[in-house]
Amino acid sequence: MAEKMIDRISFHDQIQRNKAKSALLIAVVFIVLLALGYAISFAFDPGYFFFIMIISIIFSISYIIFGYYNSDKIALASVGAKKALPSEYRQLYNSIDGLTIASGMPMPQIYIMESEQINAFATGRNPQHSVICVTTGALKKLNKQELEGVLGHELSHIANFDIRFMTLTAVLIGIIAILSQIFLRSMWYGGRNEREGKGNAILMLIAILLAILAPILTQLVQFAISRKREYAADASSVKFTRYPTGLINALRKIKNEHAPESSRRINKAVAPLFMSDPFRRKFSELFSTHPDINKRINILERM
């Protein structure tokens, strides 16, 4: 019997599709923000509403900028990572050096995290200020080709400016969350205007529903954006290494291992940075920052 034909996909097409989907999801978040603001403007005096909007934007951007410029320090400190010495991790430095040459990227700082789990993450605000952190479990359990697949994935996050992209998402979602909280809390303090009528009551109800549902919806969109960036990083890893088998085999090993006790020391706030969910949670993909590993493997096998 003839072997079933595999529908091959191009890693270039995969990268572009996932970037386009991420941009579309960002647009959805922005539309939700405008809809929420428009609805609330009918519940408050317009001048008062725009004052609240300005305050929430300033607060959100200030908070995110601080996190953006200190993201690497915060993430590394939270997992207890230590700088990898070139003399002790020569092979790791050689692998990353080869990938940076192939991709035209500057050399990132390299850190090691004590954990038996196979995992890694990248952080930093741009390629010139970037960090790749690898677990000791990854160094022990992966061969050279598999490790390079993982490193290529993390280098791809840096090359694709994913930290900057996710920061933009966080700013928009932060504004929505703050705006929703201010509006809902103000309902207890007579913040409504005095306009009467059935139409205004309906608009008020719409504003309340949007204030409740908008943060939930945008959180789901943020998860979806994170998953798309993971798919794009997988495809970019193939672009850098020129062979998908390394990353495929690494993902298979990750799939077959259980979350060790050391994962409990990881702050859940930094879990989305990792190549795979360090807690191996069995959530529906809708509520996950990481795609299903089987789907990732299936796509890579078609490249």
BELJO-V663998 format. One record per pair of residues at least 12 apart in sequence whose ideal C-beta (glycine too) atoms are under 10 Angstrom apart, sorted by sequence separation. I is the first residue (numbers start at 1). GAP is how many residues later the second one is. If there is no record, write none. Layout:
BEGIN
I&GAP / I&GAP
END
This chain:
BEGIN
37&12 / 40&12 / 41&12 / 84&12 / 96&12 / 111&12 / 120&12 / 121&12 / 138&12 / 192&12 / 235&12 / 266&12 / 277&12 / 278&12 / 37&13 / 40&13 / 97&13 / 120&13 / 121&13 / 134&13 / 138&13 / 234&13 / 237&13 / 265&13 / 266&13 / 268&13 / 277&13 / 280&13 / 93&14 / 96&14 / 108&14 / 109&14 / 119&14 / 120&14 / 121&14 / 233&14 / 234&14 / 263&14 / 264&14 / 276&14 / 37&15 / 108&15 / 109&15 / 119&15 / 120&15 / 135&15 / 192&15 / 263&15 / 264&15 / 274&15 / 275&15 / 276&15 / 37&16 / 108&16 / 118&16 / 119&16 / 134&16 / 262&16 / 263&16 / 272&16 / 273&16 / 274&16 / 277&16 / 93&17 / 118&17 / 120&17 / 134&17 / 187&17 / 234&17 / 259&17 / 263&17 / 272&17 / 276&17 / 92&18 / 117&18 / 118&18 / 119&18 / 120&18 / 132&18 / 259&18 / 260&18 / 271&18 / 272&18 / 37&19 / 108&19 / 115&19 / 116&19 / 117&19 / 118&19 / 119&19 / 120&19 / 132&19 / 257&19 / 259&19 / 271&19 / 33&20 / 92&20 / 106&20 / 107&20 / 108&20 / 109&20 / 111&20 / 113&20 / 115&20 / 116&20 / 117&20 / 118&20 / 134&20 / 187&20 / 259&20 / 260&20 / 276&20 / 89&21 / 106&21 / 108&21 / 109&21 / 110&21 / 111&21 / 112&21 / 113&21 / 114&21 / 115&21 / 116&21 / 117&21 / 118&21 / 132&21 / 133&21 / 187&21 / 254&21 / 255&21 / 259&21 / 105&22 / 106&22 / 108&22 / 109&22 / 110&22 / 111&22 / 112&22 / 113&22 / 114&22 / 115&22 / 116&22 / 118&22 / 120&22 / 132&22 / 254&22 / 258&22 / 259&22 / 89&23 / 104&23 / 105&23 / 106&23 / 107&23 / 108&23 / 109&23 / 110&23 / 111&23 / 112&23 / 113&23 / 114&23 / 115&23 / 118&23 / 131&23 / 132&23 / 184&23 / 254&23 / 257&23 / 86&24 / 88&24 / 103&24 / 106&24 / 108&24 / 109&24 / 110&24 / 112&24 / 113&24 / 116&24 / 117&24 / 118&24 / 130&24 / 183&24 / 184&24 / 187&24 / 251&24 / 84&25 / 85&25 / 105&25 / 107&25 / 108&25 / 113&25 / 116&25 / 130&25 / 132&25 / 183&25 / 250&25 / 251&25 / 255&25 / 83&26 / 84&26 / 112&26 / 132&26 / 185&26 / 250&26 / 254&26 / 83&27 / 84&27 / 85&27 / 100&27 / 112&27 / 120&27 / 130&27 / 131&27 / 180&27 / 183&27 / 184&27 / 83&28 / 84&28 / 118&28 / 127&28 / 130&28 / 180&28 / 183&28 / 184&28 / 247&28 / 81&29 / 82&29 / 83&29 / 84&29 / 118&29 / 122&29 / 129&29 / 130&29 / 182&29 / 183&29 / 81&30 / 82&30 / 120&30 / 128&30 / 180&30 / 181&30 / 81&31 / 82&31 / 119&31 / 120&31 / 122&31 / 123&31 / 127&31 / 179&31 / 180&31 / 183&31 / 79&32 / 81&32 / 82&32 / 118&32 / 122&32 / 126&32 / 127&32 / 179&32 / 180&32 / 76&33 / 80&33 / 81&33 / 99&33 / 120&33 / 121&33 / 122&33 / 124&33 / 125&33 / 130&33 / 180&33 / 79&34 / 80&34 / 81&34 / 120&34 / 122&34 / 123&34 / 124&34 / 127&34 / 129&34 / 176&34 / 177&34 / 180&34 / 181&34 / 76&35 / 79&35 / 80&35 / 122&35 / 123&35 / 126&35 / 176&35 / 179&35 / 180&35 / 72&36 / 75&36 / 79&36 / 96&36 / 121&36 / 122&36 / 125&36 / 179&36 / 180&36 / 72&37 / 76&37 / 122&37 / 126&37 / 177&37 / 178&37 / 255&37 / 256&37 / 96&38 / 125&38 / 126&38 / 176&38 / 177&38 / 180&38 / 237&38 / 255&38 / 72&39 / 95&39 / 123&39 / 124&39 / 125&39 / 176&39 / 254&39 / 255&39 / 79&40 / 81&40 / 92&40 / 122&40 / 123&40 / 124&40 / 110&41 / 122&41 / 173&41 / 174&41 / 176&41 / 177&41 / 234&41 / 252&41 / 255&41 / 79&42 / 92&42 / 125&42 / 173&42 / 176&42 / 177&42 / 230&42 / 233&42 / 251&42 / 252&42 / 254&42 / 255&42 / 108&43 / 175&43 / 176&43 / 229&43 / 251&43 / 254&43 / 173&44 / 174&44 / 76&45 / 89&45 / 173&45 / 227&45 / 230&45 / 251&45 / 252&45 / 75&46 / 92&46 / 108&46 / 172&46 / 173&46 / 226&46 / 230&46 / 251&46 / 75&47 / 76&47 / 92&47 / 108&47 / 226&47 / 250&47 / 75&48 / 83&48 / 84&48 / 91&48 / 173&48 / 248&48 / 249&48 / 74&49 / 75&49 / 84&49 / 95&49 / 99&49 / 103&49 / 169&49 / 172&49 / 173&49 / 223&49 / 247&49 / 248&49 / 251&49 / 72&50 / 73&50 / 81&50 / 84&50 / 89&50 / 94&50 / 95&50 / 98&50 / 102&50 / 105&50 / 108&50 / 172&50 / 222&50 / 247&50 / 248&50 / 72&51 / 73&51 / 82&51 / 96&51 / 100&51 / 105&51 / 248&51 / 249&51 / 71&52 / 72&52 / 81&52 / 95&52 / 96&52 / 99&52 / 103&52 / 106&52 / 169&52 / 170&52 / 173&52 / 248&52 / 71&53 / 72&53 / 81&53 / 91&53 / 95&53 / 98&53 / 99&53 / 102&53 / 103&53 / 105&53 / 169&53 / 244&53 / 247&53 / 248&53 / 71&54 / 79&54 / 81&54 / 105&54 / 246&54 / 69&55 / 70&55 / 76&55 / 84&55 / 92&55 / 95&55 / 96&55 / 99&55 / 100&55 / 103&55 / 104&55 / 244&55 / 245&55 / 248&55 / 68&56 / 69&56 / 75&56 / 79&56 / 91&56 / 95&56 / 96&56 / 99&56 / 103&56 / 166&56 / 169&56 / 244&56 / 245&56 / 247&56 / 68&57 / 72&57 / 76&57 / 95&57 / 99&57 / 168&57 / 169&57 / 234&57 / 244&57 / 67&58 / 71&58 / 72&58 / 73&58 / 75&58 / 96&58 / 100&58 / 227&58 / 244&58 / 72&59 / 92&59 / 96&59 / 100&59 / 166&59 / 227&59 / 230&59 / 244&59 / 65&60 / 69&60 / 71&60 / 165&60 / 166&60 / 169&60 / 223&60 / 229&60 / 230&60 / 231&60 / 243&60 / 72&61 / 165&61 / 224&61 / 227&61 / 230&61 / 238&61 / 223&62 / 224&62 / 226&62 / 227&62 / 229&62 / 234&62 / 238&62 / 162&63 / 165&63 / 166&63 / 223&63 / 226&63 / 227&63 / 228&63 / 233&63 / 234&63 / 237&63 / 162&64 / 165&64 / 223&64 / 224&64 / 225&64 / 226&64 / 227&64 / 231&64 / 235&64 / 239&64 / 223&65 / 224&65 / 226&65 / 227&65 / 231&65 / 234&65 / 235&65 / 238&65 / 163&66 / 220&66 / 223&66 / 230&66 / 234&66 / 162&67 / 165&67 / 220&67 / 222&67 / 223&67 / 162&68 / 219&68 / 227&68 / 231&68 / 235&68 / 160&69 / 227&69 / 231&69 / 234&69 / 162&70 / 162&71 / 157&72 / 160&72 / 156&73 / 157&73 / 160&73 / 156&74 / 159&74 / 157&75 / 158&75 / 160&75 / 156&76 / 157&76 / 160&76 / 153&77 / 156&77 / 159&77 / 155&78 / 156&78 / 158&78 / 153&79 / 154&79 / 156&79 / 157&79 / 153&80 / 156&80 / 157&80 / 159&80 / 152&81 / 153&81 / 155&81 / 156&81 / 159&81 / 152&82 / 153&82 / 155&82 / 156&82 / 153&83 / 154&83 / 156&83 / 152&84 / 153&84 / 156&84 / 149&85 / 152&85 / 153&85 / 155&85 / 151&86 / 152&86 / 155&86 / 150&87 / 152&87 / 153&87 / 75&88 / 149&88 / 152&88 / 153&88 / 148&89 / 149&89 / 151&89 / 152&89 / 151&90 / 152&90 / 72&91 / 149&91 / 152&91 / 71&92 / 148&92 / 149&92 / 148&93 / 153&93 / 149&94 / 152&94 / 153&94 / 68&95 / 71&95 / 148&95 / 149&95 / 151&95 / 152&95 / 68&96 / 71&96 / 145&96 / 149&96 / 150&96 / 151&96 / 149&97 / 150&97 / 153&97 / 68&98 / 145&98 / 148&98 / 149&98 / 153&98 / 68&99 / 146&99 / 147&99 / 148&99 / 149&99 / 151&99 / 67&100 / 68&100 / 145&100 / 146&100 / 147&100 / 149&100 / 150&100 / 145&101 / 146&101 / 149&101 / 150&101 / 65&102 / 68&102 / 144&102 / 145&102 / 146&102 / 148&102 / 149&102 / 64&103 / 67&103 / 68&103 / 143&103 / 146&103 / 147&103 / 150&103 / 64&104 / 142&104 / 145&104 / 146&104 / 150&104 / 64&105 / 145&105 / 146&105 / 61&106 / 64&106 / 65&106 / 143&106 / 146&106 / 166&106 / 63&107 / 64&107 / 142&107 / 143&107 / 146&107 / 166&107 / 63&108 / 64&108 / 142&108 / 146&108 / 64&109 / 141&109 / 60&110 / 61&110 / 64&110 / 143&110 / 163&110 / 60&111 / 63&111 / 64&111 / 122&111 / 142&111 / 162&111 / 60&112 / 138&112 / 141&112 / 142&112 / 60&113 / 61&113 / 141&113 / 57&114 / 60&114 / 61&114 / 59&115 / 60&115 / 63&115 / 138&115 / 59&116 / 60&116 / 137&116 / 138&116 / 141&116 / 157&116 / 57&117 / 58&117 / 60&117 / 137&117 / 56&118 / 57&118 / 60&118 / 157&118 / 56&119 / 59&119 / 60&119 / 154&119 / 56&120 / 137&120 / 154&120 / 56&121 / 57&121 / 154&121 / 53&122 / 56&122 / 57&122 / 153&122 / 55&123 / 56&123 / 137&123 / 153&123 / 166&123 / 55&124 / 56&124 / 151&124 / 53&125 / 56&125 / 137&125 / 150&125 / 52&126 / 53&126 / 56&126 / 136&126 / 149&126 / 150&126 / 52&127 / 55&127 / 135&127 / 53&129 / 49&130 / 52&130 / 120&130 / 52&131 / 118&132 / 49&133 / 103&133 / 118&133 / 49&134 / 52&134 / 103&134 / 105&135 / 118&135 / 119&135 / 103&136 / 104&136 / 118&136 / 102&137 / 103&137 / 117&137 / 118&137 / 138&137 / 22&138 / 30&138 / 37&138 / 44&138 / 48&138 / 99&138 / 102&138 / 103&138 / 118&138 / 119&138 / 26&139 / 29&139 / 33&139 / 36&139 / 37&139 / 40&139 / 44&139 / 52&139 / 102&139 / 118&139 / 135&139 / 22&140 / 29&140 / 32&140 / 33&140 / 36&140 / 40&140 / 43&140 / 100&140 / 102&140 / 117&140 / 119&140 / 133&140 / 135&140 / 15&141 / 19&141 / 32&141 / 99&141 / 116&141 / 117&141 / 133&141 / 134&141 / 18&142 / 23&142 / 26&142 / 29&142 / 30&142 / 33&142 / 37&142 / 40&142 / 44&142 / 49&142 / 98&142 / 99&142 / 117&142 / 22&143 / 26&143 / 29&143 / 33&143 / 36&143 / 40&143 / 43&143 / 48&143 / 98&143 / 117&143 / 119&143 / 135&143 / 153&143 / 22&144 / 25&144 / 28&144 / 29&144 / 32&144 / 36&144 / 39&144 / 43&144 / 49&144 / 116&144 / 117&144 / 119&144 / 15&145 / 48&145 / 115&145 / 116&145 / 117&145 / 121&145 / 19&146 / 26&146 / 29&146 / 30&146 / 33&146 / 37&146 / 40&146 / 45&146 / 95&146 / 115&146 / 116&146 / 117&146 / 22&147 / 29&147 / 36&147 / 44&147 / 45&147 / 46&147 / 115&147 / 116&147 / 119&147 / 123&147 / 43&148 / 44&148 / 45&148 / 114&148 / 115&148 / 43&149 / 44&149 / 45&149 / 113&149 / 117&149 / 121&149 / 42&150 / 43&150 / 45&150 / 115&150 / 121&150 / 123&150 / 40&151 / 42&151 / 114&151 / 115&151 / 121&151 / 122&151 / 149&151 / 43&152 / 113&152 / 121&152 / 122&152 / 42&153 / 113&153 / 120&153 / 121&153 / 122&153 / 119&154 / 120&154 / 121&154 / 119&155 / 120&155 / 121&155 / 119&156 / 120&156 / 42&157 / 43&157 / 117&157 / 118&157 / 119&157 / 121&157 / 42&158 / 118&158 / 119&158 / 117&159 / 119&159 / 42&160 / 43&160 / 42&161 / 43&161 / 113&161 / 117&161 / 41&162 / 42&162 / 43&162 / 117&162 / 40&163 / 43&163 / 44&163 / 115&163 / 117&163 / 39&164 / 40&164 / 42&164 / 43&164 / 38&165 / 39&165 / 42&165 / 43&165 / 39&166 / 40&166 / 41&166 / 39&167 / 40&167 / 38&168 / 39&168 / 40&168 / 43&168 / 38&169 / 39&169 / 36&170 / 37&170 / 39&170 / 40&170 / 35&171 / 36&171 / 39&171 / 40&171 / 35&172 / 38&172 / 39&172 / 37&173 / 36&174 / 35&175 / 36&175 / 39&175 / 36&177 / 32&178 / 36&178 / 35&179 / 36&179 / 32&181 / 33&181 / 32&182 / 36&182 / 32&183 / 79&183 / 29&185 / 32&185 / 33&185 / 80&185 / 32&186 / 79&186 / 80&186 / 78&187 / 79&187 / 29&188 / 30&188 / 78&188 / 79&188 / 28&189 / 29&189 / 32&189 / 78&189 / 28&190 / 29&190 / 77&190 / 78&190 / 78&191 / 79&191 / 29&192 / 75&192 / 78&192 / 25&193 / 28&193 / 29&193 / 74&193 / 77&193 / 27&194 / 75&194 / 76&194 / 79&194 / 25&195 / 26&195 / 74&195 / 75&195 / 78&195 / 79&195 / 25&196 / 26&196 / 28&196 / 29&196 / 74&196 / 24&197 / 25&197 / 28&197 / 25&198 / 75&198 / 25&199 / 26&199 / 71&199 / 75&199 / 79&199 / 24&200 / 25&200 / 24&201 / 25&201 / 22&202 / 23&202 / 25&202 / 71&202 / 21&203 / 22&203 / 25&203 / 21&204 / 22&204 / 24&204 / 22&205 / 23&205 / 21&206 / 22&206 / 18&207 / 21&207 / 22&207 / 20&208 / 21&208 / 18&209 / 19&209 / 22&209 / 18&210 / 19&210 / 21&210 / 22&210 / 17&211 / 18&211 / 21&211 / 18&212 / 18&213 / 19&213 / 17&214 / 18&214 / 17&215 / 18&215 / 15&216 / 16&216 / 18&216 / 19&216 / 14&217 / 15&217 / 18&217 / 14&218 / 15&218 / 17&218 / 18&218 / 15&219 / 16&219 / 14&220 / 15&220 / 11&221 / 14&221 / 15&221 / 13&222 / 14&222 / 11&223 / 12&223 / 15&223 / 11&224 / 12&224 / 14&224 / 15&224 / 10&225 / 11&225 / 14&225 / 9&226 / 11&226 / 12&226 / 11&227 / 12&227 / 10&228 / 11&228 / 10&229 / 11&229 / 11&231 / 11&233 / 14&285 / 14&286 / 11&288 / 14&288 / 11&289 / 14&289 / 9&290 / 13&290 / 9&291 / 11&291 / 9&292 / 10&292 / 11&292 / 8&293 / 9&293 / 10&293 / 8&294 / 9&294 / 6&295 / 7&295 / 8&295 / 6&296
END
